[in-house]
């Protein structure tokens, strides 16, 4: 069972070279909407786990990745004119 799940999920994210990791991330994001709308519960769960694994590996490798101010909480608040409730 565990071997079958490993085959379905693909190779371990931490073992992927950088280019392959990026291709896997692009593919999983491209297929997310269709899986959500039309996949079985098992397919959605498998997809979610794999996406999480790949994204966590990317963030682990790139902790100082560029972040767009508008994609942060403070940037969103500035855009909508709401202030942080403390």
N, C-alpha and C positions, 0 to 999 in steps of 0.2 A: 504494500500500500504506500509506504513512504517513498519507495523508489518510483512508483508511478506518479505521485504528486511532484516529485523533484523533476521528472521528465516534462510534465505539463507546465511547470513554472519556469523552466529554462535553467541555464547555468547560474551558479551563485553570483550575485552581483559583485561581491568583493573580489572575485577572480577575473572579472572582465577588464580588458584593457580599455583605456579611455574612449577611443573611437567606438568600440562595441557598446560600451555603457551608454553613450549618447544615442546611438542607433536604437537601442532597446527602449530608452526613455521616449524617444520620438514616436516609436511604434506603439507603445502602450498608451501614450496620450492621444494618439490618433484614433485608437480603437475604443477608448473609454466610453464615449457616448453611445455607440452601438451596443456595447456590452451592457451598459446600464439599461437601455431601452428594451433589448431583445434577448439578452443572455439569461440562462437559467440561474437560479440562486447559487449553485455551485460555481458556475462560470464567473459570476460577479464576485464571489468571495475569492476565487483564485486570482482574478484580475486585480482586485484590491490589494491582496497580499503582495503580489509581484510588483505592483506600482509602488507600494510602500517600501519594499526592499530596495528597488532601484533608486527611488528618490532619497532614501536615507543614505545610501552609498554615495550618491552624488554630493549631498550636503557634507558628509564626512570628509570627502576628498577636497571639497571647496568651501571651507568654513568662512572664508573671506570673499565669497562671491559678490559681485556687484549687486547692489539692491537699489531699485528705483524708489525715490522718496514717496511717490504716490502709491506705492504698493505696501506701505507700512501703515500701522494704525494712526500714527500722528499725521501722516500725509493724507490719509482718507478723511480724518477729522478736519484738516485744513481745507480740503476740497469741498466738504459738505457744510462747513461753518459750525460744526459741533465741537464743544470743548470736552476734554476728559473729565469724567466725574471721579472725584477722589474721595 
